[in-house]
């Protein structure tokens, strides 16, 4: 199968999962920006809001590890989200050194609105897929994404 875009032969790239995933990522980022950009929300901020909404006792370190964001960058992002009134840092009652991240009322409203938009925003970009193909694509991408961390957990000689 020949793959050409803008008159360029891409056939020596299209067999690479990374290339295909990158191309799809570019299109999905455009979709995200088109639909959630008006809420002045970045993808990482959306992910943080949803994770905080879904996890009552979550801290900065857990968020950074889950999203593969360095501690300094996560701190900067959370600082910005605190300034915007979306989240607050609350000292843990169990471990006084730890700060939990909680949604504010404004953050709850924003995440609810953003999730309503997100529920349908990818339809146009994934219209070429059946629902079964879309679900399989998500499953396969998550499997690739989790592959590195699941390999780390495998015991030697197992």
DSSP file (Angstrom, degrees, kcal/mol; ACC not computed):
  #  RESIDUE AA STRUCTURE BP1 BP2  ACC     N-H-->O    O-->H-N    N-H-->O    O-->H-N    TCO  KAPPA ALPHA  PHI   PSI    X-CA   Y-CA   Z-CA
    1    1 A X              0   0    0      0, 0.0     2,-0.4     0, 0.0     0, 0.0   0.000 360.0 360.0 360.0 128.6    0.0    0.0    0.0
    2    2 A X        -     0   0    0      2,-0.0     2,-0.5     7,-0.0     7,-0.0  -0.711 360.0-161.5 -89.3 133.5    1.4    3.3   -1.0
    3    3 A X        +     0   0    0     -2,-0.4     7,-3.1     2,-0.0     8,-0.5  -0.963  18.4 163.4-118.5 117.0    1.2    6.2    1.4
    4    4 A X  E     +A    9   0A   0     -2,-0.5     2,-0.4     5,-0.2     5,-0.2  -0.999   9.2 174.4-135.3 134.6    1.7    9.7    0.1
    5    5 A X  E >  S-A    8   0A   0      3,-1.4     3,-1.9    -2,-0.4    -2,-0.0  -0.997  76.7  -0.3-137.6 133.6    0.7   13.0    1.7
    6    6 A X  T 3  S-     0   0    0     -2,-0.4     3,-0.1     1,-0.3    -1,-0.1   0.827 131.0 -60.4  56.1  32.5    1.6   16.4    0.3
    7    7 A X  T 3  S+     0   0    0      1,-0.2     2,-0.4     0, 0.0    -1,-0.3   0.537 108.3 126.8  76.7   6.1    3.2   14.6   -2.6
    8    8 A X  E <   -A    5   0A   0     -3,-1.9    -3,-1.4     2,-0.0     2,-0.7  -0.812  62.3-127.3-101.5 137.0    5.7   12.8   -0.4
    9    9 A X  E     +A    4   0A   0     -2,-0.4    -5,-0.2    -5,-0.2     3,-0.2  -0.725  31.3 171.9 -78.7 115.1    6.3    9.1   -0.3
   10   10 A X    >>  +     0   0    0     -7,-3.1     3,-2.5    -2,-0.7     4,-1.9   0.266  41.8 112.9-105.9   8.8    6.0    8.0    3.3
   11   11 A X  T 34 S+     0   0    0     -8,-0.5     4,-0.4     1,-0.3    -1,-0.1   0.751  71.7  58.6 -60.3 -25.9    6.0    4.3    2.7
   12   12 A X  T 34 S+     0   0    0     -3,-0.2    -1,-0.3     1,-0.2    -2,-0.1   0.531 115.3  37.2 -81.5  -3.1    9.4    3.9    4.4
   13   13 A X  T X4 S+     0   0    0     -3,-2.5     3,-2.3     2,-0.1     6,-0.3   0.681  96.5  76.7-111.1 -30.5    7.9    5.3    7.6
   14   14 A X  T 3< S+     0   0    0     -4,-1.9    -2,-0.1     1,-0.3    -3,-0.1   0.591  85.4  64.2 -69.4 -10.1    4.3    4.0    7.7
   15   15 A X  T 3  S+     0   0    0     -4,-0.4     2,-0.5     4,-0.0    -1,-0.3   0.555  84.9  94.5 -83.8  -7.4    5.4    0.5    8.9
   16   16 A X    <>  -     0   0    0     -3,-2.3     4,-2.2     1,-0.2     5,-0.2  -0.742  67.5-150.8 -90.0 125.4    6.6    2.1   12.2
   17   17 A X  H  > S+     0   0    0     -2,-0.5     4,-3.1     1,-0.2     5,-0.2   0.909  98.1  55.0 -57.8 -43.6    4.2    2.1   15.1
   18   18 A X  H  > S+     0   0    0      1,-0.2     4,-2.4     2,-0.2    -1,-0.2   0.882 107.8  48.2 -60.3 -40.1    5.8    5.3   16.4
   19   19 A X  H  > S+     0   0    0     -6,-0.3     4,-2.6     2,-0.2    -1,-0.2   0.944 114.2  45.6 -65.5 -47.4    5.3    7.1   13.2
   20   20 A X  H  X S+     0   0    0     -4,-2.2     4,-2.4    -7,-0.3    -2,-0.2   0.911 114.4  48.8 -62.5 -42.2    1.7    6.1   12.9
   21   21 A X  H  X S+     0   0    0     -4,-3.1     4,-2.7    -5,-0.2    -1,-0.2   0.894 111.2  50.5 -65.2 -39.6    1.1    6.9   16.6
   22   22 A X  H  X S+     0   0    0     -4,-2.4     4,-2.3    -5,-0.2    -2,-0.2   0.917 110.4  48.8 -64.0 -43.7    2.7   10.3   16.2
   23   23 A X  H  X S+     0   0    0     -4,-2.6     4,-1.7     1,-0.2    -2,-0.2   0.929 114.1  45.8 -61.7 -44.9    0.6   11.2   13.1
   24   24 A X  H  X S+     0   0    0     -4,-2.4     4,-2.6     1,-0.2    -2,-0.2   0.903 110.4  54.7 -64.0 -40.3   -2.5   10.1   15.0
   25   25 A X  H  X S+     0   0    0     -4,-2.7     4,-2.5     1,-0.2    -2,-0.2   0.892 104.8  53.7 -60.5 -41.0   -1.4   12.1   18.0
   26   26 A X  H  X S+     0   0    0     -4,-2.3     4,-1.8     1,-0.2    -1,-0.2   0.930 111.2  45.4 -59.6 -45.8   -1.0   15.3   15.9
   27   27 A X  H  X S+     0   0    0     -4,-1.7     4,-2.0     1,-0.2    -2,-0.2   0.903 113.7  48.9 -65.7 -41.1   -4.6   14.9   14.6
   28   28 A X  H  X S+     0   0    0     -4,-2.6     4,-2.6     2,-0.2    -1,-0.2   0.836 108.3  54.0 -69.9 -31.9   -6.0   14.2   18.1
   29   29 A X  H  X S+     0   0    0     -4,-2.5     4,-2.6     2,-0.2    -1,-0.2   0.889 107.8  50.6 -66.9 -38.6   -4.1   17.2   19.6
   30   30 A X  H  X S+     0   0    0     -4,-1.8     4,-2.4     2,-0.2    -2,-0.2   0.916 111.1  49.0 -61.8 -42.7   -5.7   19.4   17.0
   31   31 A X  H  X S+     0   0    0     -4,-2.0     4,-2.2     2,-0.2     5,-0.3   0.924 110.8  49.8 -62.3 -45.5   -9.1   17.9   18.0
   32   32 A X  H  X>S+     0   0    0     -4,-2.6     4,-3.5     1,-0.2     5,-0.9   0.941 112.4  47.6 -57.8 -48.9   -8.4   18.6   21.7
   33   33 A X  H  X5S+     0   0    0     -4,-2.6     4,-1.0     1,-0.2     5,-0.3   0.892 111.3  51.1 -61.4 -41.1   -7.4   22.2   20.9
   34   34 A X  H  <5S+     0   0    0     -4,-2.4     4,-0.3    -5,-0.2    -1,-0.2   0.900 123.6  27.8 -63.3 -41.9  -10.5   22.8   18.8
   35   35 A X  H  <5S+     0   0    0     -4,-2.2    -2,-0.2    -5,-0.2    -3,-0.2   0.868 134.8  25.8 -93.6 -40.2  -12.9   21.5   21.4
   36   36 A X  H ><>S+     0   0    0     -4,-3.5     3,-1.3    -5,-0.3     5,-1.0   0.588 100.8  83.0-103.1 -12.6  -11.2   22.1   24.8
   37   37 A X  G ><<S+     0   0    0     -4,-1.0     3,-2.5    -5,-0.9    -3,-0.1   0.884  83.9  62.0 -55.8 -40.6   -9.0   25.0   23.8
   38   38 A X  G 3 5S+     0   0    0     -5,-0.3    -1,-0.3    -4,-0.3    -2,-0.1   0.747  97.8  57.8 -60.4 -21.1  -11.9   27.4   24.3
   39   39 A X  G < 5S-     0   0    0     -3,-1.3    -1,-0.3     2,-0.1    -2,-0.2   0.426 114.5-121.6 -84.4   1.8  -12.0   26.3   28.0
   40   40 A X  T < 5 +     0   0    0     -3,-2.5     2,-0.4     1,-0.2    -3,-0.2   0.912  65.7 143.8  58.0  46.1   -8.3   27.5   28.1
   41   41 A X      < -     0   0    0     -5,-1.0    -1,-0.2    -8,-0.1     2,-0.2  -0.964  42.5-147.3-123.8 127.7   -7.3   24.0   29.2
   42   42 A X     >  -     0   0    0     -2,-0.4     4,-2.6    -3,-0.1     5,-0.2  -0.541  30.3-110.8 -87.0 159.5   -4.2   22.2   28.3
   43   43 A X  H  > S+     0   0    0      1,-0.2     4,-2.5     2,-0.2     5,-0.2   0.896 118.6  49.5 -58.6 -42.8   -4.2   18.4   27.9
   44   44 A X  H  > S+     0   0    0      1,-0.2     4,-2.4     2,-0.2    -1,-0.2   0.881 111.0  50.2 -66.2 -36.5   -2.1   17.8   31.0
   45   45 A X  H  > S+     0   0    0      2,-0.2     4,-2.7     1,-0.2    -2,-0.2   0.906 109.7  50.6 -67.2 -41.4   -4.3   20.1   33.0
   46   46 A X  H  X S+     0   0    0     -4,-2.6     4,-2.4     2,-0.2    -2,-0.2   0.936 111.2  48.9 -59.0 -46.8   -7.4   18.2   31.8
   47   47 A X  H  X S+     0   0    0     -4,-2.5     4,-2.6     1,-0.2    -2,-0.2   0.908 111.5  49.2 -61.3 -42.8   -5.8   14.9   32.7
   48   48 A X  H  X S+     0   0    0     -4,-2.4     4,-2.9     2,-0.2     5,-0.3   0.937 110.4  50.4 -62.1 -47.2   -4.9   16.2   36.2
   49   49 A X  H  X S+     0   0    0     -4,-2.7     4,-2.4     1,-0.2    -2,-0.2   0.915 112.9  46.0 -58.4 -44.0   -8.4   17.5   36.8
   50   50 A X  H  X S+     0   0    0     -4,-2.4     4,-1.8     2,-0.2    -1,-0.2   0.917 113.5  48.7 -67.5 -42.5   -9.9   14.2   35.8
   51   51 A X  H  X S+     0   0    0     -4,-2.6     4,-1.2     2,-0.2    -2,-0.2   0.905 113.1  47.2 -64.2 -40.6   -7.4   12.2   37.9
   52   52 A X  H  < S+     0   0    0     -4,-2.9     3,-0.3     1,-0.2    -1,-0.2   0.901 112.0  50.6 -67.0 -39.9   -8.1   14.4   40.9
   53   53 A X  H  < S+     0   0    0     -4,-2.4    -1,-0.2    -5,-0.3    -2,-0.2   0.822 115.7  43.3 -64.4 -30.5  -11.8   14.1   40.4
   54   54 A X  H  < S+     0   0    0     -4,-1.8     2,-0.5     1,-0.2    -1,-0.2   0.612 112.7  53.8 -91.4 -14.3  -11.5   10.3   40.3
   55   55 A X    ><  -     0   0    0     -4,-1.2     3,-0.6    -3,-0.3    -1,-0.2  -0.930  61.4-165.6-131.7 107.2   -9.1    9.9   43.2
   56   56 A X  T 3  S+     0   0    0     -2,-0.5     2,-0.5     1,-0.3    -1,-0.1   0.841  87.1  38.9 -61.5 -37.8  -10.0   11.4   46.5
   57   57 A X  T 3  S+     0   0    0     43,-0.1     2,-0.4    45,-0.0    -1,-0.3  -0.629  80.6 143.9-118.3  72.3   -6.5   11.0   48.1
   58   58 A X    <   -     0   0    0     -3,-0.6    43,-3.0    -2,-0.5     2,-0.2  -0.885  27.4-162.5-113.8 142.0   -4.1   11.9   45.3
   59   59 A X  B  >  -B  100   0B   0     -2,-0.4     4,-2.1    41,-0.2     5,-0.2  -0.685  35.7-100.0-117.3 174.3   -0.8   13.8   45.8
   60   60 A X  H  > S+     0   0    0     39,-0.8     4,-2.6    -2,-0.2     5,-0.2   0.880 119.5  53.8 -59.9 -42.2    1.6   15.6   43.4
   61   61 A X  H  > S+     0   0    0      1,-0.2     4,-2.5     2,-0.2    -1,-0.2   0.918 108.6  48.9 -62.2 -44.3    4.0   12.7   43.2
   62   62 A X  H  > S+     0   0    0      2,-0.2     4,-2.5     1,-0.2    -1,-0.2   0.909 111.8  49.5 -61.9 -42.5    1.3   10.2   42.2
   63   63 A X  H  X S+     0   0    0     -4,-2.1     4,-2.3     2,-0.2    -2,-0.2   0.935 111.4  48.9 -62.0 -46.5    0.0   12.6   39.5
   64   64 A X  H  X>S+     0   0    0     -4,-2.6     5,-2.5     1,-0.2     4,-0.8   0.909 113.7  46.0 -60.5 -43.6    3.5   13.2   38.1
   65   65 A X  H  <5S+     0   0    0     -4,-2.5     3,-0.4     3,-0.2    -1,-0.2   0.904 112.8  50.1 -66.9 -41.0    4.2    9.4   38.0
   66   66 A X  H  <5S+     0   0    0     -4,-2.5    -2,-0.2     1,-0.2    -1,-0.2   0.884 120.7  34.4 -64.4 -39.0    0.9    8.6   36.4
   67   67 A X  H  <5S-     0   0    0     -4,-2.3    -1,-0.2    -5,-0.2    -2,-0.2   0.404 107.7-120.4 -98.6   1.5    1.3   11.3   33.7
   68   68 A X  T  <5 +     0   0    0     -4,-0.8     2,-0.4    -3,-0.4    -3,-0.2   0.920  62.6 146.6  57.3  47.3    5.1   10.9   33.3
   69   69 A X      < -     0   0    0     -5,-2.5    -1,-0.2    -6,-0.2    -2,-0.1  -0.953  51.7-112.7-114.1 131.7    5.6   14.5   34.2
   70   70 A X     >  -     0   0    0     -2,-0.4     4,-2.8    -3,-0.1     5,-0.2  -0.195  27.7-111.4 -61.3 154.9    8.8   15.5   36.2
   71   71 A X  H  > S+     0   0    0      1,-0.2     4,-2.4     2,-0.2     5,-0.2   0.903 117.0  48.6 -55.9 -46.2    8.4   16.7   39.7
   72   72 A X  H  > S+     0   0    0      1,-0.2     4,-2.1     2,-0.2    -1,-0.2   0.922 113.9  46.1 -63.0 -41.6    9.4   20.3   38.9
   73   73 A X  H  > S+     0   0    0      2,-0.2     4,-2.4     1,-0.2    -2,-0.2   0.878 112.2  50.8 -68.5 -36.1    7.1   20.5   35.9
   74   74 A X  H  X S+     0   0    0     -4,-2.8     4,-2.9     2,-0.2     5,-0.2   0.909 109.3  51.6 -65.5 -40.8    4.2   19.0   37.9
   75   75 A X  H  X S+     0   0    0     -4,-2.4     4,-2.5    -5,-0.2    -2,-0.2   0.918 111.3  47.2 -61.1 -43.6    4.8   21.6   40.6
   76   76 A X  H  X S+     0   0    0     -4,-2.1     4,-2.2     2,-0.2    -2,-0.2   0.922 113.4  48.3 -64.1 -44.5    4.7   24.4   38.1
   77   77 A X  H  X S+     0   0    0     -4,-2.4     4,-2.1     1,-0.2    -2,-0.2   0.927 113.4  46.6 -63.1 -45.1    1.6   23.1   36.5
   78   78 A X  H  X S+     0   0    0     -4,-2.9     4,-2.6     2,-0.2    -1,-0.2   0.886 109.2  55.2 -66.0 -37.7   -0.2   22.7   39.8
   79   79 A X  H  X S+     0   0    0     -4,-2.5     4,-2.6    -5,-0.2    -1,-0.2   0.935 109.6  47.3 -57.0 -45.7    0.9   26.2   40.9
   80   80 A X  H  X S+     0   0    0     -4,-2.2     4,-1.7     1,-0.2    -2,-0.2   0.891 112.1  49.6 -62.9 -39.9   -0.7   27.5   37.7
   81   81 A X  H  <>S+     0   0    0     -4,-2.1     5,-2.5     2,-0.2     6,-0.9   0.843 110.3  50.4 -70.3 -33.0   -3.9   25.5   38.4
   82   82 A X  H ><5S+     0   0    0     -4,-2.6     3,-1.5     3,-0.2    -2,-0.2   0.931 109.3  51.7 -66.1 -46.1   -4.0   26.8   42.0
   83   83 A X  H 3<5S+     0   0    0     -4,-2.6    -2,-0.2     1,-0.3    -1,-0.2   0.849 108.3  51.6 -58.4 -35.6   -3.6   30.4   40.8
   84   84 A X  T 3<5S-     0   0    0     -4,-1.7    -1,-0.3    -5,-0.2    -2,-0.2   0.535 116.5-116.9 -81.9  -5.4   -6.5   29.8   38.4
   85   85 A X  T < 5S+     0   0    0     -3,-1.5    22,-0.5    -4,-0.3    21,-0.3   0.711  82.5 116.1  82.1  20.4   -8.6   28.5   41.3
   86   86 A X  S   <S+     0   0    0     -5,-2.5    18,-2.3    20,-0.2     2,-0.3   0.827  77.5  13.6 -91.0 -35.3   -9.1   25.0   39.9
   87   87 A X  E     -C  103   0B   0     -6,-0.9     2,-0.3    16,-0.3    16,-0.2  -0.890  61.3-153.9-135.7 164.7   -7.3   23.0   42.6
   88   88 A X  E     -C  102   0B   0     14,-2.5    14,-2.7    -2,-0.3     2,-0.5  -0.984  19.4-124.8-138.0 151.9   -5.9   23.4   46.1
   89   89 A X  E     -C  101   0B   0     -2,-0.3     2,-0.4    12,-0.2    12,-0.2  -0.842  28.6-170.9 -95.0 129.8   -3.2   21.8   48.1
   90   90 A X  E     -C  100   0B   0     10,-3.0    10,-3.5    -2,-0.5     2,-0.1  -0.985  25.8-117.3-125.7 127.8   -4.4   20.3   51.4
   91   91 A X  E     -C   99   0B   0     -2,-0.4     8,-0.2     8,-0.3     5,-0.1  -0.407  35.8-114.3 -63.5 132.1   -2.0   19.0   54.0
   92   92 A X        -     0   0    0      6,-2.9     6,-0.1     3,-0.5    -1,-0.1  -0.430  12.5-148.9 -67.7 138.3   -2.6   15.3   54.7
   93   93 A X  S    S+     0   0    0      1,-0.1     3,-0.2    -2,-0.1    -1,-0.1   0.721  98.7  47.3 -79.5 -20.8   -4.0   14.5   58.1
   94   94 A X  S    S+     0   0    0      1,-0.3     2,-0.4     4,-0.0    -1,-0.1   0.833 125.6  23.8 -88.0 -36.0   -2.2   11.1   58.0
   95   95 A X    >   -     0   0    0      3,-0.1     3,-2.0     1,-0.1    -3,-0.5  -0.882  67.5-162.3-133.6 100.3    1.2   12.3   56.8
   96   96 A X  T 3  S+     0   0    0     -2,-0.4    -1,-0.1     1,-0.3    -4,-0.1   0.683  89.8  60.5 -60.2 -18.3    1.8   16.0   57.6
   97   97 A X  T 3  S+     0   0    0     -6,-0.1    -1,-0.3    -3,-0.1     2,-0.3   0.755  93.6  80.6 -78.2 -23.6    4.7   16.1   55.0
   98   98 A X    <   -     0   0    0     -3,-2.0    -6,-2.9    -6,-0.1     2,-0.5  -0.592  64.1-155.2 -90.2 144.0    2.3   15.2   52.2
   99   99 A X  E     - C   0  91B   0     -2,-0.3   -39,-0.8    -8,-0.2    -8,-0.3  -0.977  10.5-149.6-116.7 126.3    0.0   17.5   50.4
  100  100 A X  E     -BC  59  90B   0    -10,-3.5   -10,-3.0    -2,-0.5     2,-0.6  -0.620  13.9-128.3 -89.7 152.7   -3.1   16.2   48.7
  101  101 A X  E     - C   0  89B   0    -43,-3.0   -43,-0.5    -2,-0.2     2,-0.3  -0.903  30.3-179.5-104.4 124.5   -4.6   17.8   45.7
  102  102 A X  E     - C   0  88B   0    -14,-2.7   -14,-2.5    -2,-0.6     2,-0.2  -0.907  27.4-116.0-121.7 149.7   -8.3   18.6   45.8
  103  103 A X  E     - C   0  87B   0     -2,-0.3   -16,-0.3   -16,-0.2     2,-0.2  -0.594  25.6-140.1 -77.2 144.4  -10.6   20.2   43.3
  104  104 A X     >  -     0   0    0    -18,-2.3     4,-2.6    -2,-0.2     5,-0.2  -0.443  34.7 -97.4 -88.1 174.8  -12.2   23.5   44.2
  105  105 A X  H  > S+     0   0    0      1,-0.2     4,-2.2     2,-0.2     5,-0.2   0.911 130.0  50.3 -59.8 -41.3  -15.8   24.2   43.3
  106  106 A X  H  > S+     0   0    0    -21,-0.3     4,-2.2     1,-0.2    -1,-0.2   0.897 110.2  50.1 -63.1 -40.8  -14.5   26.0   40.2
  107  107 A X  H  > S+     0   0    0    -22,-0.5     4,-2.7   -21,-0.2     5,-0.2   0.887 108.7  52.0 -65.1 -39.9  -12.3   23.0   39.3
  108  108 A X  H  X S+     0   0    0     -4,-2.6     4,-2.1     2,-0.2    -2,-0.2   0.922 110.7  47.7 -62.7 -43.9  -15.3   20.6   39.7
  109  109 A X  H  X S+     0   0    0     -4,-2.2     4,-2.2     1,-0.2    -2,-0.2   0.913 113.4  48.6 -62.1 -42.8  -17.4   22.7   37.4
  110  110 A X  H  X S+     0   0    0     -4,-2.2     4,-3.0     1,-0.2     5,-0.2   0.927 111.4  47.7 -65.4 -45.8  -14.6   22.9   34.8
  111  111 A X  H  X S+     0   0    0     -4,-2.7     4,-2.5     2,-0.2    -1,-0.2   0.880 111.4  51.5 -66.2 -36.5  -13.9   19.1   34.9
  112  112 A X  H  X S+     0   0    0     -4,-2.1     4,-1.7    -5,-0.2    -1,-0.2   0.936 114.2  43.3 -64.0 -45.1  -17.6   18.3   34.5
  113  113 A X  H  X S+     0   0    0     -4,-2.2     4,-1.9     2,-0.2    -2,-0.2   0.926 115.0  49.4 -64.5 -45.3  -17.9   20.7   31.5
  114  114 A X  H  X S+     0   0    0     -4,-3.0     4,-3.0     1,-0.2    -2,-0.2   0.885 109.4  51.6 -64.2 -39.6  -14.6   19.4   30.0
  115  115 A X  H  X S+     0   0    0     -4,-2.5     4,-1.7     2,-0.2    -1,-0.2   0.861 107.0  53.6 -67.4 -34.1  -15.6   15.7   30.4
  116  116 A X  H  < S+     0   0    0     -4,-1.7     4,-0.5    -5,-0.2    -1,-0.2   0.922 113.7  42.8 -63.3 -42.5  -18.9   16.4   28.6
  117  117 A X  H >X S+     0   0    0     -4,-1.9     4,-1.4     1,-0.2     3,-1.4   0.930 112.7  52.8 -66.4 -45.7  -17.0   17.9   25.7
  118  118 A X  H 3X S+     0   0    0     -4,-3.0     4,-0.5     1,-0.3    -1,-0.2   0.782  94.9  71.2 -62.9 -28.0  -14.3   15.2   25.8
  119  119 A X  H 3< S+     0   0    0     -4,-1.7    -1,-0.3     1,-0.2    -2,-0.2   0.787 118.5  16.4 -60.9 -27.2  -17.0   12.5   25.6
  120  120 A X  H X4 S+     0   0    0     -3,-1.4     3,-1.5    -4,-0.5     4,-0.4   0.478  98.0  96.1-122.8  -5.8  -17.8   13.4   22.0
  121  121 A X  H 3< S+     0   0    0     -4,-1.4     4,-0.4     1,-0.3     3,-0.4   0.762  84.6  51.8 -65.3 -25.7  -14.8   15.5   20.8
  122  122 A X  T 3X S+     0   0    0     -4,-0.5     4,-2.3     1,-0.2    -1,-0.3   0.503  81.5  94.1 -89.8  -2.6  -12.9   12.6   19.1
  123  123 A X  T <4 S+     0   0    0     -3,-1.5     4,-0.3     1,-0.2    -1,-0.2   0.914  86.8  46.2 -55.1 -46.6  -15.9   11.4   17.1
  124  124 A X  T >4 S+     0   0    0     -4,-0.4     3,-1.1    -3,-0.4    -1,-0.2   0.933 114.4  47.1 -63.5 -46.2  -14.8   13.4   14.0
  125  125 A X  T 34 S+     0   0    0     -4,-0.4     3,-0.3     1,-0.2    -1,-0.2   0.807 120.5  38.3 -66.9 -29.8  -11.2   12.3   14.2
  126  126 A X  T >< S+     0   0    0     -4,-2.3     3,-2.2     1,-0.2    -1,-0.2   0.209  79.7 112.2-106.7  15.7  -12.1    8.6   14.7
  127  127 A X  T <  S+     0   0    0     -3,-1.1    -1,-0.2     1,-0.3    -2,-0.1   0.745  70.1  65.3 -61.0 -23.3  -15.0    8.5   12.3
  128  128 A X  T 3  S+     0   0    0     -3,-0.3     2,-0.3    -4,-0.2    -1,-0.3   0.581  95.6  74.6 -75.2  -8.2  -13.1    6.2   10.0
  129  129 A X  S <  S-     0   0    0     -3,-2.2     2,-0.1     4,-0.0    -3,-0.0  -0.790  80.7-126.5-105.4 146.2  -13.1    3.6   12.7
  130  130 A X     >  -     0   0    0     -2,-0.3     4,-2.5     1,-0.1     5,-0.2  -0.383  37.3-103.9 -73.4 168.1  -16.0    1.4   13.8
  131  131 A X  H  > S+     0   0    0      1,-0.2     4,-2.4     2,-0.2     5,-0.2   0.902 124.8  51.2 -62.3 -39.6  -16.8    1.5   17.5
  132  132 A X  H  > S+     0   0    0      2,-0.2     4,-2.3     1,-0.2    -1,-0.2   0.904 110.9  48.0 -63.9 -41.0  -15.1   -1.9   17.9
  133  133 A X  H  > S+     0   0    0      2,-0.2     4,-2.8     1,-0.2    -2,-0.2   0.897 110.5  52.1 -65.5 -40.3  -12.0   -0.7   16.1
  134  134 A X  H  X S+     0   0    0     -4,-2.5     4,-2.2     2,-0.2    -2,-0.2   0.929 112.0  45.3 -61.6 -45.8  -11.9    2.5   18.3
  135  135 A X  H  X S+     0   0    0     -4,-2.4     4,-2.4     2,-0.2    -1,-0.2   0.887 113.4  50.3 -65.4 -39.0  -12.1    0.4   21.5
  136  136 A X  H  X S+     0   0    0     -4,-2.3     4,-2.9     2,-0.2     5,-0.2   0.907 108.6  52.6 -65.4 -41.4   -9.4   -2.0   20.1
  137  137 A X  H  X S+     0   0    0     -4,-2.8     4,-2.7     2,-0.2     5,-0.2   0.930 110.4  47.5 -59.3 -46.1   -7.2    1.0   19.2
  138  138 A X  H  X S+     0   0    0     -4,-2.2     4,-2.5     1,-0.2     5,-0.2   0.936 112.8  49.5 -59.9 -46.6   -7.5    2.4   22.8
  139  139 A X  H  X S+     0   0    0     -4,-2.4     4,-1.9     1,-0.2    -2,-0.2   0.916 113.5  45.4 -59.9 -44.7   -6.8   -1.1   24.2
  140  140 A X  H  X S+     0   0    0     -4,-2.9     4,-2.3     2,-0.2    -1,-0.2   0.902 112.6  49.8 -68.4 -41.6   -3.7   -1.6   22.1
  141  141 A X  H  X S+     0   0    0     -4,-2.7     4,-2.7    -5,-0.2    -1,-0.2   0.908 111.9  48.5 -64.5 -40.9   -2.3    1.9   22.7
  142  142 A X  H  X S+     0   0    0     -4,-2.5     4,-2.5    -5,-0.2    -1,-0.2   0.872 108.9  54.4 -65.4 -35.6   -2.7    1.5   26.5
  143  143 A X  H  X S+     0   0    0     -4,-1.9     4,-0.9    -5,-0.2    -2,-0.2   0.922 111.2  44.4 -64.0 -43.5   -1.0   -1.9   26.2
  144  144 A X  H >X S+     0   0    0     -4,-2.3     4,-0.6     2,-0.2     3,-0.5   0.925 114.3  50.2 -64.2 -44.6    2.0   -0.3   24.5
  145  145 A X  H 3< S+     0   0    0     -4,-2.7     4,-0.4     1,-0.2     3,-0.3   0.861 115.6  41.9 -63.5 -36.2    2.0    2.5   27.0
  146  146 A X  H 3X S+     0   0    0     -4,-2.5     4,-2.5     1,-0.2     5,-0.3   0.564  92.0  89.3 -87.6  -9.3    1.8    0.2   30.0
  147  147 A X  H <X S+     0   0    0     -4,-0.9     4,-2.0    -3,-0.5    -1,-0.2   0.890  86.4  48.8 -56.7 -44.9    4.4   -2.3   28.5
  148  148 A X  H  X S+     0   0    0     -4,-0.6     4,-1.4    -3,-0.3    -1,-0.2   0.928 114.5  44.2 -63.6 -46.2    7.4   -0.6   30.0
  149  149 A X  H  > S+     0   0    0     -4,-0.4     4,-0.9     1,-0.2    -1,-0.2   0.850 113.0  51.0 -71.6 -32.1    6.0   -0.3   33.5
  150  150 A X  H  X S+     0   0    0     -4,-2.5     4,-0.6     1,-0.2     3,-0.2   0.846 107.3  54.1 -73.6 -30.6    4.7   -3.9   33.4
  151  151 A X  H >< S+     0   0    0     -4,-2.0     3,-0.7    -5,-0.3    -1,-0.2   0.855 102.8  57.8 -67.4 -33.7    8.1   -5.2   32.3
  152  152 A X  H 3< S+     0   0    0     -4,-1.4    -1,-0.2     1,-0.2    -2,-0.2   0.824 103.5  53.5 -64.5 -30.5    9.7   -3.5   35.3
  153  153 A X  H 3< S+     0   0    0     -4,-0.9    -1,-0.2    -3,-0.2     2,-0.2   0.653  82.3 107.1 -81.1 -15.4    7.4   -5.4   37.7
  154  154 A X  S << S-     0   0    0     -3,-0.7     2,-0.2    -4,-0.6     3,-0.1  -0.459  72.2-127.6 -68.0 129.9    8.4   -8.8   36.3
  155  155 A X    >   -     0   0    0     -2,-0.2     3,-2.1     1,-0.1    -1,-0.1  -0.538  30.2 -98.3 -77.8 141.7   10.6  -10.7   38.7
  156  156 A X  T 3  S+     0   0    0      1,-0.3    -1,-0.1    -2,-0.2     0, 0.0  -0.327 110.2  17.3 -58.5 138.2   13.9  -12.0   37.4
  157  157 A X  T 3         0   0    0      1,-0.1    -1,-0.3    -3,-0.1    -2,-0.1   0.471 360.0 360.0  78.9   1.6   13.7  -15.7   36.5
  158  158 A X    <         0   0    0     -3,-2.1    -2,-0.1     0, 0.0    -1,-0.1   0.475 360.0 360.0 -81.6 360.0    9.9  -15.6   36.4
